[in-house]
């Protein structure tokens, strides 16, 4: 978990601090990063990859909604 948090924070941290909150899209991106970190730990688990794809798709849907609201 610590690796996932550090990776997510490196990507999104400045924007979160500036904005003052985490977006839904950033939440889905965190879940995707979590699966990537878990997958990098060595042992193959199919759900690391299938879940990552699903979280990326959910992030894309969320990002599209965020743009529509602007």
N, C-alpha and C positions, 0 to 999 in steps of 0.2 A: 504494500500500500504506500509506503514512504516513497518509493521510486515513482509510482504513478502520480502522487501529489506533487513531487518536485518537477516532473515532466510537464504536468498540466500548468503548474504555476509559472514555469519558464515560458510557456506559450501564451497564456492568458492573463497572467498576474498583473501586468501594468494596466491593461484595459479594465480589469475588475476593480483595481484600486482607484483608478480615475473615475469610473462610473459609479462605484459604491455598491455594486451588487453583481451577482453571477446571473447570466442569462440562461434560459432553458437550453439553448443550443450549446452553450459551454458545459452545461451539465451532461448532455449526451456525449460531447467530446471527451469529458472526463471518463465516462464509462468505456468509450472506445480505447482510450489510452490505458485504462486499467486492464482490458483484455490483451492489449499489445504487451504490456509489462508481464502479465501472467504467462503469455505465450513465449516470451523470451527467457523464461526460467528453466527451459530445457525439455521437460516432458511434453510430448504432443498431446493436446486435448482438443478435439474437434470443435467443441463449443467456444474455445477462445477465438477461433476464426469466424465461425458462423455468427456468434454474438457481436463480434467487432463489426461485421458487415451490417448487421441490423442496427446497431447503435449509430453507425455512420449514416445510414438511411434516415433514421429518426432525426439526426442532427441536420441533415439537408432539408427535411420537411419543416423543422422548426425555424431554420434560417430563412426559408422562403416566407414563412408567416411573419417573421420579424421585419422583413423588408416591406411586405404588404402593409404593415401597420405604420410605417414611417411616412 
